[in-house]
Amino acid sequence: MGRYRVRVATGSSVFAGSNNQVQLWLVGEHGEEELELRLRPSRGKVEEFNVEVSKVLGPLLFVKVYKRRLLAEDSWFCDRITVQGPGDSGVEATFPCYRWVLGAGVVCLPEGTARTVRDDPQGFFKTYREEELKERRKQYSWHSWKDNVIRTVSGTTLSDLPLDERFHEEKRIDFECSLAKGLKDLAVKDALNVLSCWKSLEDFDRIFWSGQSKLAEKVRDSWKDDAFFGYQFLNGANPMLLRRSTILPSRLKLPPGSEELQAELERHLQAGSLFEADFSLLDGIQGNVILCCQQYLAAPLVMLKLEPDGNLLPMAIQIQVPSLGLPTPPVFLPSDPPMAWLLAKAWVRSSDFQLHQLQYHLLRGHLMAEVISVATMRCLPTLHPIFKILIPHLRYTMEINIRARTGLVSNGGVFDQVVSSGGGGHVTVLQRAGSFLTYRSLCPPNDLADRRLLGVPSSHYAHDALRLWEIIKRYVEGIVHLYYADDEAVENDPELQTWCKEITEVGLHGAQDRGFPTSFHSRDDLCFFVTMCIFTCTGQHSSVHQGQLDWYAWVPNAPCTMRMPPPSTKDVTLEMVMATLPNVHQASLQMSLTWQLGRAQPNMVPLGQHKEEYFSGSEPQAMLSRFREELAILDKEITERNAKLALPYEYLQPSRVENSVTI
């Protein structure tokens, strides 16, 4: 009973407002009342009303929203509704929404205080939680995109997605316009070079886009240098493959007369300065056939040494291709003829391109984030604290992944057109890589320890990943400890346990044998897992996504395909190198795609800087503020460090890390 002040905030994206009429009800512990006001919400506006309520409602629990369809459906994107109770001292309640309201029934918005099942002893929200999850499970169902690959959301086209998972108009326009620009520039490059000779490495400069990235220009000028080649394993587009050697790899087959090399390898092994990059996951995978021309894949093994100055230098490369039938493939050395050594390194870089894009970027980044997203939508209601902490990091993931599955790795997609692992090999890579998708490998403290990269000063990725992980973990711990008083509260949360099981047993096809939990027994268990989820969707994806424009724009540094088999001898000529590297069209398409994926996104949301306020109350807001302060400190530290480096490492700088997987 009394006068309530109601404020309705509409999103600022194009088409967020609506010409349809919106009706509201206030629902309290003691009753509910329909408000007489009718509004037509305007884009980017906060509309305020004072309304008289004749009933005693008590503490507010929900605002009900009904958008009355008139002549045509006109969706409305509601940010939040705020209601202040009667009197000057009336309590203000916030009802977060941040989703589209359609003309198909009444939408209930619960008050924004996070609540577990146990935090609702009177059962005010019990029915709401159950009905919301029941409806969500209809909207978000699982699909097996490819056999023995982790599951995805059902739906093969963008229109199959719930509207709340779709790009907002600004994002869609930017994405599709940049794609059109890339295709236009590709056509221009193809036309300009159709009659041109393609005989020297310098010819790649004809399609190189200068001015897009200073580091890409540095790559163009320095890609032949051994130190530059080794640096990429530490801090390049794919820092996930390198590991410190504990023994000499059994795959390394040294030919007779290699005693000096073996002695040097042994010496560095004993000193702890021997490293390896093993591409055996590609062993035996059939290369693509593009326009009736066979393409080739190989499974190189690279041995490297870490020098006291921090440079990581290649010592030996063995390119193993079983189909060649060589009992002992040649071991390429820095002392070999320059063209032989250069081609050996190009084979390594091409193999790295395949594993980077498929195993580390697509599978461990995009698809893993999608598993987390779908399970969250199916198992955690809006009220749940873990839903509230995760939801900003799931934005746009499902749409960008469907676009990838229908454009990049689909039948006839980009991989089939120009990538040597396309034509079915890419699916085999994903299937094989699934067995290496372990819980530990997704958690930098464990992964870096397992790869023995802790304490390597020149591994800026390792340093920044650990710092970012710890900052995220402290934020998660702060939120979890607010809503779970002890370990028992975690164990007795049925929604939480269902979510955990859904990820491991359903989304990941039963990944218990790879260390993923099926239940949580303590707050520590929960905090570590949620940290993994957020880091996977933010920092980890950023570390393998941002470098594409920098490191792949100069095509010889990361060839998308190889058109000739690996050399069986060291008699290599420039003509052999040019006949092996991508042709003009393949290189141009790699350049266009690199720009599309690697360019700065105009609507990018940095880590932790989302505007949506899912939590009500001062305590979680204080946790978020502290999180942002720690991110700002790390950002400043990285800026100061990078100012002293010849090659700045920026891919885990918080201001550059996207808050979710959106591209």
N, C-alpha and C positions, 0 to 999 in steps of 0.2 A: 504494500500500500504506500503510495506516495509518488513523488516525481523522480523519474530516472533520466539520466543523460546517456544517450546512445550515440556512439560514433562508429561509422562504417567506413573502412578503408578499402579502396579498390586498387588493384595492381596498376603499374605504370606501363606495362607492355601494350603494344598495339592490339586493339580489339578487347582489352581487359574490361572496359565498360560494357554496359548493356542497355538496350532500349526496352527490354522486358521489365515488368514490374516485380519488385521484390517485397516479400511480406516476412515479418519477423515475429517470433514468440520468445518470451523470456520464461525459462523453466528454473524454478528454485526448489529447495527441499520441501516446501510446504504447498506448492502449487505452480501453475503456469498461467500465462495470460497472453493472448494475441494482441499485438500492438496495432493501433489504428493506422500508423504511418505506412505509406506505400512509397517506395523510392525507385528511381531509375538511376543506378549507380554510374558515375562518370569516371573515366579513366584517370588514374593518378590522383584522385580527390579523396579527402576525408570529409564525409558528410555527417553533420552533427544534428541531433534532434533531442528535444525534451518531451517526454511522454508521461502521461498520468496513468498509474496502474492502480486498479481498484482493490486488488487482492494483496494479502500478505504472502510474499513469495519465499521469504527466508533467504539464506545464502544461495546465490545463483549457481546452477550446475551446468546448464546448457543454454545456448541460443539456437532456436530452430529457424531455418531459412527455407523459404519456398519461392522460387522464381517462376512467376506465372507467364507461361508462353502465350503471346498474343497472336500475331499473324504468322510469325516465323520464330524458330529457335534462335536465340541470341545469347550465347554463353557469357557468363560473368566470372571474371577472376577476382575472387575476394581475398584480400590480404588478411584482415582480422576485423573483429568487432569488439569494441570496448564498451562496457556498461558501468556507470557509476550509480550506486544506490542512492536512496533518498537522503536529503539533508546535506549540509556542508561537510559532514564527517563521513559521508557514505563511502562504503568500500568500493573500490574500482576493480572490476573483474575483466580479464582479457580472454578472448576466445579466438585462438589462432585458426586460420583456415589455409591460406596459401595454396589454393587449388581452384579448379573450375567448378562453378555451380551450374548445373544443367536444369532444364525444365522437365525433370523426370522424378518427381517426388520431393519429400522434405529432407533437407540435409541438417543433421545435428552437429553442432560444434560444441565440444566439451570445454569447460573452463581449463585454462592452459597449465594448471599445476600438474606436474608429472605424477603418475600414480601407478604402482604395481597392483596386482590383484589383492594383496594383503593390505594395501593402503586404502581399501574401500570396504571397511567392516560392515557398513550399513547396506552395501550392495547398490548404491545409487547408480553406479556405472557398469554394473555387471551385464545387463542386457545390451547396453550400447557396445561394449567390447565384443561380445559374442556376435552381434549382428554385423558389426563393421568387418570383422575378420571373415565371416561367412560370405559377405559380399565381395571382399577383396580376393578371396580364393577363387571366385568365379571370374574376376577380371584378370588375375595374374595366375596363370597356370604354367606348368613346366613343359618344356619341349626338348626333345633330343635332336639337335640340329644335325649332328653327325654321330655315327656309332662310336662309342668309346671316347667321346669328347664331352667335357663337363656340360651340364644342361644350361639352357637359355630360356628366356621367356617365350611363351607360345606366340605364334603369329609370324607370318612371312613378309608382311608389308607394313608400312608405317601406319596405315589406317587400322590395323589390327591392335595397335597399342591403345591403352587407356589415354584419354586426352591429357591427363596430368603428367604423363611421361613424354609428351611431345615437346619439341622445341617451341619456345615462344616466337612470335613472328619475326622479331629482330634477328634472332639467332638463325632462323630458317632462311631468311633473305640473305644474310651475310654468307651462310654456308653455301647456298646454291649459286649466288653471284660469284663467289670465289671459285667454285667448281667450273662455272661457265667461263670465267676468265682464264683459268688454267687450260681448259680445252681449246680455247681460242688461241692462246699463245702456243700451245702444242701444234696446232694446225699451221700457224705462221712459221714455226721452226722447221716443221717437216717440209713445207713448201719452199723455204729458202735454201734448204740443204738437199733437196731431192736429187739434184744433179751434181752436187759437190763431192769431191773426193774425201775419203775418210781414211787417211793413211798415217797420221801421226797423232801422238797424245795431245798435242797442242790443238788439234781440230776440235776437241771437246769444249774448248773455250768459245766456240761459235754458238753453242747452246747454253752456255753458263750465264746465269742471271746475276750480274754484278750489282752490288748495292743492296742485296737482300739480307746479307749477313756478313759482318766483318770476319767472323771465324771461318765461314765458308770460303772466303777469299784466302785466308791463311792456309786452309786445307789445300786449296788449289796450288798454292805456291810451295807447300812443304810436304805433300803427301808421300813423296818418295823417301823421306828421311826415316831412318830406323827408329829414332827416338820418338818421332811423331806416330809411327805405326804402333809402337809399344804403349804410348800414352793413352791410346784409345781404349785399351783393355781396362785401364784404371778409371778413366774419366770421360770416355766418349759416349756415343749413343747407346752402347750396351756394356755397362760395367759389371754384368752379372755372370760372366763366364769364367773369368780369371780365377785361378786358385794357386796357392803356394804348394809346391810339390813336397810330398813326404817320402816318396820313393820315385825312382825312374819309372815312367809309365810303361806298362807291358806292351802297349801299342807301338811304342817307339822301336823300330827295327833298324839298327845301325848296320850299314854295309861294311864289309871288310875294309880295313884301312882307316877306321874311324876312332882309333884309340885316343888320339889327342882330344877329339870332341867329347868322347866318353869321360875322359879324365876331367875335362873342364865342367861337364855337367855334374859329375860326382862332387867336385870341389864346391860348386855353388849349392848343391843339395845339402852338404854338410854345414855350410855357412848359413843356411836358411834363406838364401837369396835366389833360389831357383823357383820359377813359376811356370805354369802351363795353361794352355787354352786348348781344350779337346772338343772337336766337333763331331765326335763319333755318333751323335744322334742322327746325323745325315747319312750314315753308312748304309749303302745299298738302296737308297731311295732313288727311284727312276726320275730322270730329268724330264722337263716339260718338252713338248713339241709345239713350236710356234710357227705358223704358216708353213707347215710341212718341214720345218728345219729342227733337227734335234738340238736340245739345249743340255747342259751338263751340270751335275752336282758332284761334290767331293766331300770327304770327311777329313780335313787336315788336322794335324797335331802340331802345335807351336810350343817350343820351349823358349823361355825368356829368362833374363837375369836382371836383378835389381841392382843398379850401381849405387855407390855411396852418395852420389849427388841426387838420387831420386829418380833418375831416368830408368825406364824399363826397356831393355833392348832385346830384340829377337836373336836367338842363338842358332836355332835350327827349325826348319819347317819340313814336315813329311806329309805329302798329299797322297792319301791312301784311297785308291779306287779299285775295289775287287774286280770289276769288269775288265780292267786292263790286264789282269793275270800276271802282274809282276810279283815275283817272290819277295823281293825287297825293293819297295819304291824308293826312288832317289831322295836323299836328304839334302834339301837346299840350305845353303849357308850364306852369310853376309859376304864371304870372300868369293862367291861364285860370280860368273859373268853378270854384269848389271841387269841385262834383260831377263836372265833366268831368275835372279833373285827378285826382281820387280814383279814378274809374273807369278811367282810363288806367293808373294805377299798379296797380290790381287786375288788369288784364289782364296786365301784366308779371309780377306775382307768380304768377298762375295758370300762365302759360307756364313760369316758373321751376320751379313744382311739377312739371310734366310732365318737363322735362329733368333736373331733380334726381333724381327717382325712377327714371327709366328709363336715362338715359345715365350719370349719375355714381354713383348708388347701386347699381342692379341690374347694369348691364353692367360698369362699371369696378371696382366693389367685389365684389359677390357672384359674378358669373359669371367674372370674371378670377381670383378666388381659387379657384374650382372647377377652372378649367383647370390652375392650378398644382398643386392637390391631386391630380387624377386623373393627371397626368403624373408626379408624384412617386411615387405608388403603383405606377405601371406600370413605371417606369424605374430607380428607385433602391432598392437593397436596404437592409434594416435596418442593415447594417454601415456604410453609406456616410456620411461626415461631413456631406454636404449633406442627406441624409435626416434625420439626427439634429438638425441645426440648424433644419430646416423643420417637422418633424412637430408640435411644440407649437402652431404657428401655423395648422394645418389642421383643428383639432378642431371637429367638429360642422358644418363648412361644407356638406358634401353634403346632410345632412338638412335644414338650414334652407332650402337652395336648392330642394330638392324640395317642401318645404312652400310656398315662394313660387310655384313653377310650378303647383302644384295648387290654390292658394287665392287668390293675389293676381292673377296675370297669366294664369290659365287661362280657358278658355271659361266664361263665367258667373261668373267670379271677381270680386273687389272692383273691379278696374279696369273691367270690363264694367258693373258695377252703378252706379258713381258717379263715374268719372273721365272727363274729356272726351276723353282719348287712348285710352280703352278701345275695345272693339269692333273691334279690328284695327289701329287707328292706333298702338297701343303697339308692335306688332311692327315696323311700318314705321320708327318712331323708333329701335328697337334696330338694325335693319338699316342705317339711315343712319349711326347713331352709330359703327358698327363701323369705318367708314373714317377716323374721327378717333381711334380707339384706337391711338395710336402709342406706341412705347417711350419717347420723350422725355416724353410727356404723363403717364406713370406715375411719373416721377422728379422730385420737387420741384425740385432744382437746375436742371434743364433746363426744366421746365414753367413755373416762375416767371420764369425768364430769358426764355423765349419770349413770355410774357404781359406782360413788362416790369413785374413787380410787385416785383422786388427793390428794397429800399431805401424801401418805403412804410411809414413808422412805424406807421400806424394799421391795417396788415394784420397782425393778430396770428396769423392762420392761416399766413401766409407765414413769419413769424419762427419759430413753433413747429414747422412742418413741416420747415424746414431744420435746426433743432437736433435734432429727433428723427431725421431721416434720417442725420445725421452720427453720432449715437450708435449707431444700428443698424449703420451701415457699419463703424464701428471694431470692433464686436463681430464682424461677419462676417469682416473682415480678420484679426482675431486667430485665429479658428477656421480659416479657409482657409490661413493661413500655417503653421499647425501641421501640416497634412496634405499640403500641396503645397509642395515645396521650391523650385520654380521654375516658370516658364511652361510648360516642356516637360512637366512632370508633369500640368498641366491639359490640355494638348493631347492627351496620351496616355492620358486616362481615358475609356474607351469608354462606360461607364455615364453619365458626366456629359454627354458629347457627345450621346448618345441622348436624354437628358432635355431638353436644350436644343432639339434638333430637334423633339422630340415636342410641346413647348409651341408653338413658332412655326409649324411646318408642319402639325401635326394639330389641336391644340386651337384655334389661332387661324386656321385655314384658310389658312395660307401668308401670314404677316404680315411677310415679309422686306422688302417694299416700304414698310412702315411702321416700319422701323428695328429690328425684333426680330431678334436674332442666331439663326443656325442652328448655330453652333459657338462655342466659347470658345478664344481663342488666348493668353490670359495670365491671371495671377491677378487683375489689375485688372478684366478683362472679367467674370470669374466673380463677384468681390466686388460689382460694381455690379449685376449681374443678381440675385443672391441678396438684396441689400439691397432692390431693387425688389419682389421677391416678398414679403419680410417686411413692408415698409412698406405694400404694397397690402392685405395681410391684417390689418393692425393699424391703424396711424395713418391711412391714407387712408380706410379704411372708417369709422373712428371719426369723422373730420372731416365726413363726409356722412351719418352715421347719428344721432349723438347729438342733433343740433339739432332733430329732428322734433317732439318734444313741446314744446320751447321756442317754435319759430317757426310751427308748423302747428296748434297747439291752438286759437288764435284764428283761426277759419276765414276771415274777410275778408282776413287778411294773406297767405293762401296758398290761394286757392280751388281745390278739386280739379276743379271743372268750371265752365263758364260757360254759362248757359242762353239767352242772347241773343247776337246777333252783336256785334262791336265797334262802337262808335259811329262814324257817318260824319260827324257834325257835333259841335260843342261844346255843343249844346243838350241837356244831360243833366240829368235830374231824379233825385231820391231814388227814385222809383218805378222808373225805368229801372235804377238800381244794384241795387235789391232783386230785380228781375225777372231780373237777370243772374247774381247770386251764387247759390251752391248753396241749394237748398231745405232745409227742416228735416231730412228724412231723410238727404239727402246730407251735410249738415253734421254731423249726429249720427254717421254712420258714419265720416266723416273724423276726428272727435274720438275715437271708440272705437279706431280703428286707430292713431291717433297715440299714444294712451296705451299700447296693446299693444306697439308697436315702440319707443317712446321711454322707457318707464319703466326705472328701475334694475333690472338683472338680479341676483337674489339669489345666483346661483352664478357670477357674473362672475369671470374670472381676469385680473388686470391684466397689461399687457405685461411679459414677462420673469419673471413670478412663478409660472410653472408649477412644480408639485411633482415632475413626472416627471424622472427623471435618466437621460437616454438615453446620455450620454457617461460612460465610465469614465476614470479618470485625473485627476490633480490639475491639469494644464494647462488642459484645456477648462473644468473647473469654476472655475478662477481667471478665465478669460475671462468666464464667465457672471456671476461675482461682480462683476467690474469693470463689466460692462454694467448690472447692477442699481444699482451705486453711481452711475453717470452718470445713469441714469433718475431716481434719487432727487434728485440735484442739480437736474436740470431741473424736476422736480416742485415743488421748493421755490422755484425762481426764478419759475415761473409763478404760484404762490400769492402770492408777494410782489408781483409785478406786478399781479395781478388785484385785490389789496386797494386799489390806487390807481385802479382803473378804475370808471367808472359802469356799464359793461356788461362783466363779467368774461368772458374767453374761456377755456373749460375743455376743449374737445373734443379737444385734443391733450395734455392733462395726463397724463403716463404712468400715474398711479394710476387714471385714468378710461378709458384706452384698453384695449379688450378684446384679449386675446392672440391671438384668431382671429375669424373671421366666424361668429358664433353666433346672431345675431338679425337 
